[in-house]
Amino acid sequence: MSYAEFTRDDYAKIERGFALLKEAAARRCRGPREIAVVEKAFEFANDAHRNVRRRSGDPYILHPIEVALIVVNDIGLGYKSISAALLHDVVEDTEYTVKDIRKRFGDKIGSLVDGLTKIKTMLDNEEKDHQDEVYNRSIQAENFKRILLTLNDDVRVVLIKLADRLHNCRTIEFMPEYKRDKILSETMFIFIPLAHRLGLYKIKSEMENIWLRYKEPEAYAYIKQRIDEEVSGKRGEMEEFIAPIDEVLRKEGLDYEIRRRIKTPYSVWLKMQKKNIPFEEVYDLIAIRIVFSPPEGADKETERKCCFDILGALTSLYASVEGRYRDWIRQPKPNGYEALHTTLIGKKGLKVEVQIRTKRMDDIAERGIAAHWAYKRSGYLSENDSEMEHWLQKVQEILVNPDVNALELLDIIHNDLTSTQITVFTPKGDQRQIEKGATALDFAYLIHTEIGDRALAAKVNMRLVPLSTVLKTGDRVEIITAEEGAPKAEWLDFLKTRRARNQVSDAIRHSSTPVHHKGNVHYVTADCCKPIPGDPVIGFREDDGTVTIHKKSCPVAEELAAKFSNRIVSPRWSAKMKHTDTSFPVRITLQGIDRVGLVGEITQYISFVMGVNMRRLSLASEEGIFRGFIDMEVKDKKILETIIGKLEGIEGIQRVVRSDIQ
C-alpha cells in the first residue's frame, strides 16, 4: 500500500464502482433498510481507506468494492455479507477495531469482519522470516485449519475470503514474483479445491485460468488463441445445431434458455496433460446448457421427469455418443451439483455436449452452498442436502481430533476436497477406503510406508499387475515387495493419494540433478518434473542451502509452495548456460503412419543436424501406425521446440509432444 491524495479521476472511479455495487445489491436486498446498511458500510470504508492506494496505483477502496461485487453477483449473498466485504480490510489496515465495527454495524457484521481479519492476519504473518523450523513447516497448515474452523462458525466468512482471494488473483500482476508464486500455489492447493467443494464453479474456473496464465504463460496463450479460433470457426455449425432444439423446446411450451459453454483454457490444458494429447484431440470444447423453469409448485419427481422429457426430445433429433451419458440428478455430486449430461452428434458430425438443468439446479451449480441453503430455507429439500451437511460435519470432526497434527490435517482435508472414496480389500479380506483413481502403489503406502517404499508389483484379484494399475471398488489387492526396493521419481507420475506422494517426494528430494553454483548457492533440478532452461520455474531452499528447481506447474512444487512458502525463491535461467556443456533430459512422444526409412530420418535430424544426444528410442508399429518416444538431452527449451517443429514436418509423423520421463 502507498499513500497519495486522490485526484478527481480517482473519486470518479470510486463513484462508478459503488454505483455498480449498489445496483447489484438492490437485486439481493429486501428493501431500503438493507440497502442503507450497505451504503453506510461503503461510506465508512471509503473514509477509512481515503488516499490509500494499492500496488497498482488504484484507490484501495476499489478492492473491497470488487470483493463485494463478487460476493453478490457470483455467490449470491445478502446485505450483511456485502457490508462485511466492504469492511473486510478496515480493522487490519486502519486504526479502527472490531469493537468499532460491532458498535456501528451490529454483532453479525462485526463477527464476519472479525473472522476475515483473523484469516488475513494469519496469511500475512507467513511473510515473516521465522527461525523455528517446526514453526516454518506447519504454519500454513495451521492457518488452513483455522480457515476451515470458520466453516462451522459461519461459512460466509470462507465465502467472502474466496471472493477476496479471487480479486487478489485478478490483480496479481502487480505483485513481486516470489509473492505471486506463493499466492498462486496456495490458491491451487487450498482455495481452488475449497471453491470446488462448496460448489462455486465460476470462481474456481477463473482462479484456475489465472493460475495457468502465470504458471505456464506460453501454454495459456496458445490454448486461448486456439479456443478463440475454434469457436469462431464453428459459429455457423453451432447455430444450425441449436435451431432444431430451440424449435422443439418452444413447441413444448417451456420457459427456458439455451446457453453456450466454452471449455476453459485451464480445463483444456489439464486434459492435454493428463491424456498426453494435442489440442486437436480435445473434442468437447463447446457445449450447450439448457436451463428451464419447471411448472410452478413442481416437486422433485416432476423436476426430474421434465429433465428426462427434454433429454428424450433431444435424442429424437440427434444421435448420442455412447458412453457420454451422465445422470447427476438421481446421484448428485457431493458439492450439490445436479444435471443431465449427454453428447450429441449434429448433422455434419459436430459433437456437442448438452447439459440439462432446472433453474434451481443452475443456481446451485453456479453459486454453490449459498444457493443450496437458500433453497433449503425456502422449504425445498433434496438428497444432496444431507451430503453437503455430512461433509461439513466430517470436517468439524477432523478439526477437533487432538491426534491429527496440522500438516496431516492439511493432507486429509485437501484429499477430501478433491476426491471421492472407493472400497478395496486386503488379501485377508479387511476393508480399506481409498481415494477414487488411486493405484496399487497408493494402496501399498496406505497399508504401511515400508511396504510402499519396497513395492515391486501387485496382484489385483489374483492377477499380476504393475504398481500403476488404477483400483476399482471391490478389488482385492496384494503387494509384492523386494528387500532392496526404494522409491523412484517416476512413481510421482501416477501416484494419486497425498500420503503416498509425500512419502516419495521426501525420499527423492535430495536425489536431484545438479545444475550449477552461483556464489555460495547450489542449484539442482528436481527429478519429479525435470525442468529445462526456458521453462517457467520456481525454487525451494533446502535445509543445507541447496535450491531445488521445479517447473512452476509441477504438482510437487505446488504442494511445497502451499506448505512451505518461506522456502520459495525466484530463480532465473542464466543466459551463460547455453555456452556450457550442461544438457537436460527430456522426452518427446511421437505418433504417425509408418513407412520405410522413417526412423532413419528422425535419428538423422536429431543426432546429426541438431547434434543432440539420444539416450533412448522406443518406437513400435502395429497395422501401419507407429507410436513411441525418444529420450534425449537438450540445452534449452528453444532447441527442443525446434526439434519438435522439424519432426512434425517429416512425412508420416502426425503428432509430436513433450511428455514426462517415466
Wavefront OBJ file of the C-alpha trace (Angstrom):
o trace
v 0.000 0.000 0.000
v 1.003 3.601 -0.501
v -0.460 6.995 0.307
v -1.184 9.749 -2.218
v -4.023 12.247 -2.259
v -6.866 11.155 -4.523
v -7.478 13.020 -7.780
v -10.769 13.888 -9.437
v -10.376 10.800 -11.624
v -9.881 8.632 -8.541
v -13.107 9.883 -6.983
v -14.924 9.279 -10.280
v -13.653 5.660 -10.356
v -14.843 5.119 -6.792
v -18.256 6.599 -7.565
v -18.688 4.388 -10.658
v -17.575 1.292 -8.742
v -20.035 1.799 -5.911
v -22.863 2.606 -8.353
v -22.369 -0.827 -9.912
v -22.323 -2.469 -6.484
v -25.427 -0.617 -5.327
v -27.297 -1.711 -8.456
v -26.267 -5.349 -7.901
v -27.049 -5.196 -4.164
v -30.541 -3.844 -4.861
v -31.385 -7.147 -6.558
v -30.438 -9.105 -3.408
v -31.525 -6.750 -0.624
v -35.056 -6.855 0.772
v -35.920 -3.191 0.852
v -34.430 0.241 1.626
v -33.333 -0.672 5.168
v -30.839 -3.290 3.948
v -29.609 -1.037 1.111
v -28.998 1.676 3.719
v -26.682 -0.673 5.677
v -24.639 -1.347 2.518
v -24.395 2.406 1.828
v -23.315 3.037 5.424
v -20.624 0.325 5.166
v -19.312 1.836 1.932
v -19.142 5.358 3.373
v -17.321 4.077 6.468
v -14.793 2.008 4.470
v -14.319 4.756 1.894
v -13.436 7.242 4.608
v -11.135 4.717 6.396
v -9.190 3.979 3.169
v -9.101 7.577 1.909
v -5.902 8.451 -0.029
v -4.636 4.862 0.328
v -3.561 3.104 -2.880
v -2.853 -0.494 -3.887
v 0.315 -1.605 -5.681
v -1.471 -0.946 -8.982
v -1.888 2.728 -8.070
v -5.690 2.450 -7.855
v -7.569 3.720 -4.791
v -7.592 0.934 -2.189
v -11.369 1.139 -1.690
v -11.856 -0.288 -5.203
v -10.633 -3.667 -3.885
v -13.372 -4.032 -1.215
v -15.926 -2.864 -3.792
v -14.796 -5.568 -6.244
v -14.855 -8.209 -3.496
v -18.398 -7.162 -2.584
v -19.429 -7.399 -6.265
v -18.150 -10.993 -6.387
v -19.988 -11.747 -3.134
v -23.319 -10.546 -4.520
v -23.042 -11.462 -8.228
v -21.110 -14.739 -8.178
v -22.018 -16.152 -4.755
v -25.415 -14.543 -4.173
v -25.011 -13.481 -0.545
v -27.093 -10.793 1.162
v -26.583 -7.364 2.661
v -24.630 -8.434 5.770
v -22.045 -10.263 3.669
v -21.889 -7.392 1.152
v -21.267 -4.978 4.024
v -18.636 -7.271 5.582
v -16.866 -7.492 2.205
v -16.710 -3.689 2.030
v -15.319 -3.549 5.579
v -13.039 -6.604 5.448
v -9.703 -4.714 5.431
v -10.650 -1.824 7.729
v -9.557 -3.425 11.020
v -6.301 -4.806 9.608
v -5.206 -1.660 7.740
v -6.588 1.278 9.778
v -6.950 2.443 13.374
v -10.468 1.015 13.743
v -11.125 -2.126 15.810
v -13.632 -4.976 15.611
v -15.363 -3.323 18.568
v -15.872 -0.205 16.429
v -17.387 -2.308 13.650
v -19.751 -4.104 16.069
v -20.858 -0.794 17.563
v -21.693 0.723 14.159
v -22.992 -2.349 12.268
v -24.097 -4.923 14.844
v -22.788 -8.261 16.085
v -23.253 -10.322 12.918
v -21.380 -7.993 10.543
v -18.796 -7.431 13.282
v -18.331 -11.185 13.627
v -17.861 -11.623 9.859
v -15.259 -8.838 9.743
v -13.501 -10.318 12.786
v -13.237 -13.728 11.071
v -11.917 -12.180 7.852
v -9.389 -10.075 9.770
v -8.040 -13.147 11.579
v -7.587 -15.051 8.310
v -5.813 -12.097 6.698
v -3.534 -11.674 9.717
v -2.611 -15.366 9.659
v -1.788 -15.410 5.958
v 0.168 -12.145 6.152
v 2.245 -13.479 9.057
v 3.603 -16.169 6.739
v 5.682 -13.472 5.057
v 7.779 -13.060 8.209
v 11.063 -14.932 8.458
v 10.824 -17.321 11.410
v 13.866 -19.197 12.614
v 11.938 -22.039 14.264
v 11.947 -24.881 11.710
v 8.933 -26.614 13.277
v 7.020 -23.341 13.007
v 8.074 -22.911 9.377
v 6.982 -26.438 8.448
v 3.481 -26.166 9.864
v 2.402 -22.506 9.806
v 0.438 -22.728 6.551
v -1.225 -25.943 7.636
v -2.239 -24.343 10.943
v -3.624 -21.364 9.043
v -5.628 -23.638 6.787
v -7.008 -25.370 9.872
v -8.146 -22.035 11.287
v -9.756 -21.088 7.983
v -11.712 -24.344 7.997
v -12.792 -23.834 11.599
v -14.751 -20.804 10.391
v -16.844 -23.149 8.228
v -18.504 -24.319 11.410
v -18.810 -20.818 12.890
v -20.156 -19.088 9.779
v -19.496 -20.379 6.271
v -19.980 -16.832 4.941
v -16.517 -15.910 6.251
v -14.955 -18.522 3.968
v -17.163 -17.477 1.040
v -16.139 -13.820 1.400
v -12.495 -14.901 1.737
v -12.802 -16.806 -1.552
v -14.126 -13.624 -3.178
v -11.184 -11.691 -1.691
v -8.714 -14.289 -2.988
v -10.277 -14.178 -6.470
v -9.865 -10.413 -6.732
v -6.285 -10.632 -5.454
v -5.641 -13.178 -8.218
v -7.170 -10.805 -10.778
v -4.664 -8.111 -9.780
v -1.697 -10.434 -9.158
v 0.355 -8.896 -11.986
v 1.282 -6.068 -9.607
v 2.825 -8.435 -7.031
v 6.558 -9.264 -6.894
v 7.270 -12.703 -8.371
v 8.049 -14.523 -5.099
v 4.732 -13.392 -3.613
v 2.887 -14.151 -6.841
v 4.203 -17.731 -6.765
v 3.202 -18.134 -3.115
v -0.322 -16.812 -3.710
v -0.874 -18.917 -6.835
v 0.391 -22.137 -5.226
v -1.692 -21.510 -2.114
v -4.676 -20.807 -4.372
v -4.242 -24.046 -6.336
v -3.647 -26.217 -3.282
v -6.249 -24.773 -0.902
v -8.669 -22.215 -2.327
v -9.496 -23.820 -5.703
v -10.393 -27.209 -4.122
v -12.378 -25.371 -1.445
v -14.309 -23.391 -4.092
v -14.994 -26.644 -5.925
v -16.220 -28.429 -2.774
v -18.524 -25.512 -1.945
v -19.928 -25.569 -5.488
v -18.522 -22.217 -6.669
v -17.744 -23.300 -10.228
v -17.335 -19.824 -11.726
v -14.872 -18.700 -9.049
v -12.958 -21.988 -9.272
v -12.642 -21.732 -13.072
v -11.413 -18.142 -13.044
v -8.779 -18.923 -10.391
v -7.595 -21.916 -12.444
v -7.214 -19.808 -15.589
v -5.247 -17.120 -13.750
v -3.005 -19.849 -12.298
v -2.296 -21.190 -15.798
v -1.713 -17.711 -17.264
v 1.144 -17.075 -14.828
v 2.476 -20.598 -14.257
v 2.503 -21.671 -17.938
v 2.159 -18.416 -19.918
v 3.080 -19.884 -23.315
v 0.639 -22.772 -22.961
v -2.106 -20.391 -21.813
v -1.620 -18.015 -24.760
v -1.525 -20.882 -27.291
v -4.618 -22.641 -25.929
v -6.641 -19.437 -25.611
v -5.838 -18.486 -29.212
v -6.809 -21.961 -30.457
v -10.080 -21.906 -28.493
v -10.982 -18.495 -29.942
v -10.239 -19.735 -33.467
v -12.207 -22.946 -32.962
v -15.256 -21.193 -31.527
v -15.238 -18.574 -34.297
v -14.864 -21.222 -36.997
v -17.779 -23.311 -35.716
v -20.228 -20.492 -35.051
v -22.350 -21.353 -38.086
v -22.425 -25.082 -37.293
v -23.497 -24.334 -33.725
v -26.370 -22.132 -34.929
v -27.548 -24.979 -37.174
v -27.240 -27.442 -34.271
v -29.195 -25.293 -31.798
v -32.041 -24.221 -34.125
v -33.974 -27.567 -34.100
v -33.519 -27.856 -30.307
v -34.902 -24.350 -29.866
v -37.917 -25.196 -32.017
v -38.715 -28.433 -30.126
v -38.478 -26.764 -26.701
v -40.610 -23.847 -27.850
v -43.338 -26.242 -29.070
v -43.302 -27.905 -25.632
v -44.226 -24.516 -24.132
v -41.271 -24.474 -21.759
v -39.843 -21.406 -20.033
v -36.177 -21.952 -20.911
v -32.934 -20.504 -22.209
v -30.084 -22.091 -24.168
v -26.560 -21.015 -23.191
v -23.267 -21.844 -24.806
v -20.443 -23.123 -22.597
v -16.857 -22.929 -23.855
v -14.225 -25.134 -22.191
v -11.738 -23.006 -20.240
v -8.029 -22.801 -21.157
v -7.114 -24.498 -17.861
v -9.501 -27.425 -18.376
v -8.155 -27.889 -21.926
v -4.549 -27.726 -20.665
v -5.293 -30.223 -17.882
v -6.879 -32.658 -20.325
v -3.899 -32.331 -22.694
v -1.523 -33.015 -19.786
v -3.424 -35.957 -18.297
v -4.109 -37.719 -21.600
v -0.894 -36.595 -23.312
v -2.795 -35.342 -26.361
v -2.505 -32.258 -28.587
v -5.154 -29.531 -28.731
v -6.671 -31.090 -31.875
v -7.747 -34.154 -29.871
v -9.774 -32.190 -27.308
v -13.242 -32.712 -28.786
v -15.557 -31.285 -26.104
v -14.604 -27.617 -26.441
v -18.158 -26.409 -26.989
v -21.249 -27.361 -25.014
v -24.754 -26.021 -24.650
v -26.679 -25.729 -21.420
v -30.488 -25.855 -21.321
v -31.840 -24.140 -18.193
v -35.604 -24.243 -17.686
v -38.248 -23.486 -15.085
v -40.483 -26.463 -14.244
v -44.222 -25.926 -13.665
v -44.982 -23.811 -10.601
v -45.138 -25.905 -7.449
v -43.308 -28.833 -9.067
v -41.794 -31.349 -6.660
v -38.508 -33.248 -7.143
v -40.084 -36.033 -9.171
v -41.732 -33.556 -11.543
v -38.416 -31.722 -11.951
v -36.675 -34.972 -12.841
v -39.397 -36.024 -15.266
v -39.125 -32.677 -17.079
v -35.349 -33.149 -17.438
v -35.744 -36.642 -18.878
v -38.547 -35.472 -21.195
v -36.205 -32.846 -22.627
v -33.458 -35.456 -22.996
v -35.878 -37.691 -24.891
v -36.824 -34.836 -27.224
v -33.150 -34.121 -27.986
v -32.241 -37.748 -28.698
v -35.106 -37.878 -31.183
v -33.346 -35.084 -33.087
v -29.726 -36.238 -32.869
v -27.787 -39.447 -32.254
v -25.966 -39.635 -28.924
v -22.349 -40.664 -28.318
v -22.089 -43.968 -26.479
v -20.560 -43.746 -23.015
v -21.064 -39.983 -22.703
v -24.319 -40.009 -20.692
v -24.155 -38.802 -17.061
v -27.073 -38.702 -14.627
v -26.211 -36.257 -11.833
v -29.893 -35.900 -10.913
v -30.510 -39.316 -9.390
v -26.999 -39.244 -7.866
v -25.939 -35.613 -7.246
v -22.263 -34.809 -6.783
v -21.069 -34.236 -3.177
v -20.963 -30.451 -3.783
v -24.687 -30.479 -4.635
v -24.349 -30.411 -8.439
v -27.385 -31.786 -10.318
v -27.859 -32.083 -14.103
v -28.198 -34.475 -17.009
v -25.230 -34.610 -19.412
v -25.069 -36.227 -22.822
v -23.104 -35.701 -26.040
v -24.987 -35.452 -29.338
v -23.773 -35.661 -32.939
v -25.009 -32.918 -35.289
v -25.954 -33.355 -38.953
v -22.402 -32.511 -40.085
v -20.680 -34.698 -37.492
v -20.196 -31.929 -34.917
v -20.083 -33.414 -31.398
v -21.657 -31.186 -28.742
v -22.086 -31.861 -25.032
v -25.570 -30.929 -23.804
v -26.345 -30.190 -20.150
v -29.945 -30.083 -18.885
v -30.799 -28.289 -15.607
v -33.714 -26.645 -13.861
v -33.320 -23.060 -12.679
v -32.807 -24.332 -9.127
v -30.114 -26.776 -10.257
v -28.413 -23.992 -12.199
v -28.374 -21.639 -9.210
v -26.727 -24.328 -7.061
v -24.247 -25.208 -9.824
v -23.166 -21.581 -10.223
v -23.464 -20.233 -6.667
v -22.884 -23.402 -4.678
v -23.566 -23.669 -0.985
v -25.157 -20.209 -0.661
v -27.874 -21.108 -3.190
v -28.167 -24.592 -1.683
v -29.046 -23.196 1.722
v -31.305 -20.524 0.249
v -33.459 -23.240 -1.336
v -33.381 -25.226 1.902
v -34.676 -22.214 3.856
v -37.470 -21.946 1.278
v -38.537 -25.469 2.183
v -37.105 -27.222 -0.866
v -35.101 -30.229 0.329
v -33.273 -32.727 -1.866
v -30.951 -35.719 -1.382
v -27.828 -33.625 -1.636
v -28.752 -31.574 1.456
v -27.604 -34.365 3.763
v -24.472 -34.919 1.614
v -23.354 -31.286 1.969
v -24.046 -31.147 5.680
v -22.453 -34.558 6.214
v -19.233 -33.211 4.678
v -19.245 -30.104 6.894
v -19.773 -32.314 9.948
v -16.931 -34.584 8.823
v -14.595 -31.559 8.520
v -15.521 -30.467 12.029
v -14.783 -33.930 13.471
v -11.332 -33.944 11.853
v -10.577 -30.423 13.074
v -11.238 -31.221 16.719
v -9.302 -34.510 16.684
v -6.308 -33.970 19.040
v -4.365 -36.823 17.402
v -4.164 -35.107 13.990
v -1.426 -32.506 13.588
v -1.776 -29.549 11.232
v 0.254 -30.964 8.349
v -1.667 -34.250 8.449
v -4.904 -32.299 8.574
v -3.903 -30.277 5.508
v -3.435 -33.501 3.555
v -6.633 -35.092 4.878
v -8.818 -32.102 4.065
v -7.122 -31.474 0.709
v -7.783 -35.069 -0.304
v -11.371 -34.837 0.880
v -11.897 -31.606 -1.048
v -10.672 -33.082 -4.294
v -11.749 -36.707 -4.302
v -14.305 -39.409 -3.598
v -13.651 -42.785 -1.975
v -13.802 -46.402 -3.144
v -13.677 -49.615 -1.101
v -10.940 -52.221 -1.683
v -9.805 -55.300 0.291
v -6.554 -56.716 1.654
v -5.617 -60.372 0.907
v -7.172 -61.301 4.278
v -10.434 -59.617 3.339
v -10.036 -56.498 5.514
v -11.858 -53.498 4.055
v -9.974 -50.261 3.251
v -11.252 -46.911 1.977
v -9.021 -45.213 -0.613
v -9.338 -42.249 -2.934
v -11.036 -42.871 -6.282
v -8.376 -43.097 -9.003
v -5.767 -44.470 -6.565
v -3.258 -47.050 -7.810
v -1.919 -50.282 -6.359
v 1.130 -48.323 -5.142
v -1.132 -45.834 -3.318
v -2.684 -48.842 -1.587
v 0.789 -50.077 -0.586
v 1.532 -46.749 1.143
v -1.910 -46.806 2.751
v -1.016 -50.138 4.416
v 2.497 -49.097 5.549
v 5.278 -46.758 4.399
v 7.837 -49.585 4.263
v 5.568 -51.675 2.052
v 5.205 -48.734 -0.317
v 8.946 -47.982 -0.380
v 9.823 -51.619 -1.187
v 6.915 -52.291 -3.587
v 7.806 -54.138 -6.798
v 4.440 -55.178 -8.296
v 0.907 -56.066 -7.216
v -1.721 -58.732 -7.525
v -5.231 -57.407 -8.089
v -7.909 -60.082 -7.886
v -5.131 -62.724 -8.082
v -3.750 -61.262 -11.338
v -0.191 -59.849 -11.519
v -0.307 -56.158 -12.492
v 2.049 -53.122 -12.450
v 2.055 -50.754 -9.484
v 0.454 -48.047 -11.654
v -2.776 -50.079 -12.036
v -5.816 -47.980 -11.058
v -8.011 -49.719 -8.483
v -11.776 -50.188 -8.655
v -14.344 -50.709 -5.923
v -14.292 -54.327 -4.722
v -10.713 -55.093 -5.826
v -8.675 -57.454 -3.616
v -5.088 -56.150 -3.566
v -1.813 -57.829 -2.594
v 1.543 -56.007 -2.765
v 4.735 -57.819 -3.806
v 7.878 -56.290 -2.264
v 11.637 -56.523 -2.783
v 14.195 -56.355 0.055
v 16.330 -53.782 -1.764
v 13.408 -51.796 -3.160
v 13.376 -47.993 -2.902
v 11.101 -45.111 -4.002
v 11.524 -43.972 -7.623
v 10.953 -40.492 -9.057
v 8.790 -41.879 -11.873
v 6.266 -43.083 -9.276
v 5.160 -39.470 -8.932
v 3.825 -39.671 -12.498
v 0.993 -41.974 -11.431
v 0.590 -41.779 -7.644
v -2.762 -40.286 -6.680
v -3.008 -40.012 -2.886
v -1.330 -37.210 -0.971
v 0.103 -39.595 1.630
v 1.942 -41.669 -0.983
v 3.144 -38.617 -2.923
v 4.502 -37.048 0.268
v 6.462 -40.207 1.147
v 8.002 -40.488 -2.319
v 8.677 -36.734 -2.609
v 10.520 -36.709 0.714
v 12.613 -39.700 -0.380
v 13.733 -38.160 -3.682
v 14.116 -34.514 -2.664
v 17.855 -34.964 -2.236
v 18.413 -37.145 -5.312
v 18.232 -34.350 -7.890
v 20.221 -33.342 -10.970
v 22.957 -30.753 -10.223
v 22.848 -27.568 -12.292
v 25.442 -25.096 -11.120
v 26.673 -22.910 -8.290
v 26.025 -19.186 -8.084
v 28.057 -17.574 -5.346
v 27.527 -19.868 -2.375
v 24.172 -21.215 -3.630
v 23.990 -24.683 -5.178
v 21.121 -25.202 -7.646
v 19.711 -28.585 -8.689
v 16.796 -29.532 -10.942
v 14.060 -31.715 -9.490
v 13.694 -35.288 -10.722
v 9.900 -35.169 -10.443
v 9.372 -32.699 -13.326
v 12.862 -32.316 -14.915
v 12.724 -28.638 -15.955
v 14.948 -27.342 -18.742
v 16.180 -23.789 -19.446
v 13.263 -21.798 -20.846
v 10.620 -23.479 -18.667
v 8.862 -21.186 -16.140
v 10.399 -22.302 -12.827
v 10.176 -21.907 -9.076
v 12.836 -22.780 -6.470
v 12.783 -24.143 -2.917
v 15.621 -23.712 -0.447
v 16.607 -26.942 1.338
v 17.968 -27.182 4.886
v 21.561 -27.268 3.570
v 21.055 -24.145 1.429
v 20.657 -26.028 -1.852
v 17.907 -24.630 -4.100
v 15.850 -27.261 -5.950
v 14.323 -26.023 -9.210
v 10.861 -27.210 -10.314
v 8.593 -26.326 -13.216
v 6.010 -23.858 -11.930
v 3.201 -26.207 -12.932
v 4.766 -29.234 -11.183
v 2.303 -30.774 -8.660
v 5.137 -31.407 -6.183
v 6.119 -27.731 -6.405
v 2.512 -26.667 -5.830
v 2.364 -28.733 -2.660
v 5.719 -27.461 -1.388
v 4.728 -23.842 -2.042
v 1.406 -24.311 -0.271
v 3.102 -25.782 2.811
v 6.488 -24.006 2.961
v 6.102 -20.558 1.386
v 9.057 -19.289 3.439
v 11.352 -21.532 1.330
v 10.296 -20.123 -2.065
v 12.940 -18.431 -4.202
v 12.536 -16.958 -7.694
v 15.383 -18.357 -9.856
v 16.289 -17.258 -13.369
v 17.890 -19.370 -16.073
v 21.341 -17.966 -16.806
v 21.985 -16.853 -20.404
v 25.507 -18.249 -19.996
v 24.215 -21.812 -19.700
v 23.843 -22.217 -23.454
v 27.632 -21.807 -23.719
v 28.315 -24.623 -21.228
v 28.284 -28.392 -21.678
v 25.261 -28.810 -19.398
v 22.365 -30.695 -21.007
v 18.977 -31.655 -19.612
v 16.923 -34.839 -20.088
v 13.615 -34.550 -21.966
v 11.196 -36.949 -23.622
v 9.118 -36.475 -26.763
v 6.232 -38.767 -27.692
v 5.560 -39.444 -31.393
v 2.734 -40.967 -33.397
v 2.089 -41.366 -37.115
v 1.896 -43.577 -40.182
v 4.821 -45.969 -40.503
v 6.961 -46.170 -43.640
v 10.391 -47.442 -44.672
v 13.213 -45.127 -43.618
v 11.179 -43.061 -41.148
v 13.281 -43.935 -38.090
v 16.429 -43.092 -40.048
v 15.107 -39.612 -40.902
v 14.196 -38.968 -37.267
v 17.570 -40.015 -35.869
v 19.446 -38.273 -38.724
v 17.862 -34.945 -37.864
v 18.141 -35.201 -34.070
v 21.705 -36.590 -33.873
v 23.463 -35.200 -36.920
v 21.645 -31.992 -37.847
v 20.900 -30.758 -34.305
v 23.825 -32.543 -32.612
v 21.594 -33.740 -29.788
v 22.391 -36.897 -27.829
v 19.599 -39.501 -27.869
v 19.596 -41.581 -24.673
v 16.734 -43.927 -25.534
v 14.471 -44.578 -28.515
v 11.352 -46.747 -28.353
v 9.075 -46.915 -31.418
v 6.605 -49.737 -32.144
v 4.481 -50.247 -35.256
v 1.135 -52.038 -35.436
v -1.089 -52.242 -38.517
v 0.788 -49.398 -40.165
v 0.575 -46.987 -37.195
v 3.668 -46.269 -35.102
v 3.807 -44.915 -31.562
v 6.681 -44.371 -29.192
v 9.028 -41.947 -27.503
v 12.570 -40.609 -27.623
v 14.591 -39.594 -24.544
v 17.332 -37.078 -25.323
v 19.438 -34.328 -23.778
v 18.997 -30.710 -24.827
v 20.485 -27.429 -23.686
v 17.210 -25.490 -23.537
v 13.543 -25.307 -24.467
v 14.204 -23.401 -27.692
v 16.259 -26.308 -29.092
v 13.523 -28.745 -28.033
v 10.844 -26.681 -29.799
v 12.994 -26.532 -32.943
v 13.309 -30.327 -32.936
v 9.561 -30.801 -32.386
v 8.743 -28.368 -35.190
v 11.092 -30.093 -37.632
v 9.866 -33.611 -36.758
v 6.247 -32.546 -37.267
v 7.199 -31.666 -40.849
v 8.537 -35.139 -41.669
v 6.224 -37.171 -43.894
v 4.167 -39.660 -41.885
v 4.577 -38.025 -38.453
v 1.191 -36.833 -37.197
v 1.955 -35.759 -33.659
v 5.000 -34.833 -31.563
v 4.606 -33.628 -27.948
v 6.850 -33.206 -24.941
v 5.951 -35.714 -22.236
v 7.089 -36.737 -18.766
v 10.031 -39.110 -18.400
v 8.873 -42.237 -16.563
l 1 2 3 4 5 6 7 8 9 10 11 12 13 14 15 16 17 18 19 20 21 22 23 24 25 26 27 28 29 30 31 32 33 34 35 36 37 38 39 40 41 42 43 44 45 46 47 48 49 50 51 52 53 54 55 56 57 58 59 60 61 62 63 64 65 66 67 68 69 70 71 72 73 74 75 76 77 78 79 80 81 82 83 84 85 86 87 88 89 90 91 92 93 94 95 96 97 98 99 100 101 102 103 104 105 106 107 108 109 110 111 112 113 114 115 116 117 118 119 120 121 122 123 124 125 126 127 128 129 130 131 132 133 134 135 136 137 138 139 140 141 142 143 144 145 146 147 148 149 150 151 152 153 154 155 156 157 158 159 160 161 162 163 164 165 166 167 168 169 170 171 172 173 174 175 176 177 178 179 180 181 182 183 184 185 186 187 188 189 190 191 192 193 194 195 196 197 198 199 200 201 202 203 204 205 206 207 208 209 210 211 212 213 214 215 216 217 218 219 220 221 222 223 224 225 226 227 228 229 230 231 232 233 234 235 236 237 238 239 240 241 242 243 244 245 246 247 248 249 250 251 252 253 254 255 256 257 258 259 260 261 262 263 264 265 266 267 268 269 270 271 272 273 274 275 276 277 278 279 280 281 282 283 284 285 286 287 288 289 290 291 292 293 294 295 296 297 298 299 300 301 302 303 304 305 306 307 308 309 310 311 312 313 314 315 316 317 318 319 320 321 322 323 324 325 326 327 328 329 330 331 332 333 334 335 336 337 338 339 340 341 342 343 344 345 346 347 348 349 350 351 352 353 354 355 356 357 358 359 360 361 362 363 364 365 366 367 368 369 370 371 372 373 374 375 376 377 378 379 380 381 382 383 384 385 386 387 388 389 390 391 392 393 394 395 396 397 398 399 400 401 402 403 404 405 406 407 408 409 410 411 412 413 414 415 416 417 418 419 420 421 422 423 424 425 426 427 428 429 430 431 432 433 434 435 436 437 438 439 440 441 442 443 444 445 446 447 448 449 450 451 452 453 454 455 456 457 458 459 460 461 462 463 464 465 466 467 468 469 470 471 472 473 474 475 476 477 478 479 480 481 482 483 484 485 486 487 488 489 490 491 492 493 494 495 496 497 498 499 500 501 502 503 504 505 506 507 508 509 510 511 512 513 514 515 516 517 518 519 520 521 522 523 524 525 526 527 528 529 530 531 532 533 534 535 536 537 538 539 540 541 542 543 544 545 546 547 548 549 550 551 552 553 554 555 556 557 558 559 560 561 562 563 564 565 566 567 568 569 570 571 572 573 574 575 576 577 578 579 580 581 582 583 584 585 586 587 588 589 590 591 592 593 594 595 596 597 598 599 600 601 602 603 604 605 606 607 608 609 610 611 612 613 614 615 616 617 618 619 620 621 622 623 624 625 626 627 628 629 630 631 632 633 634 635 636 637 638 639 640 641 642 643 644 645 646 647 648 649 650 651 652 653 654 655 656 657 658 659 660 661 662
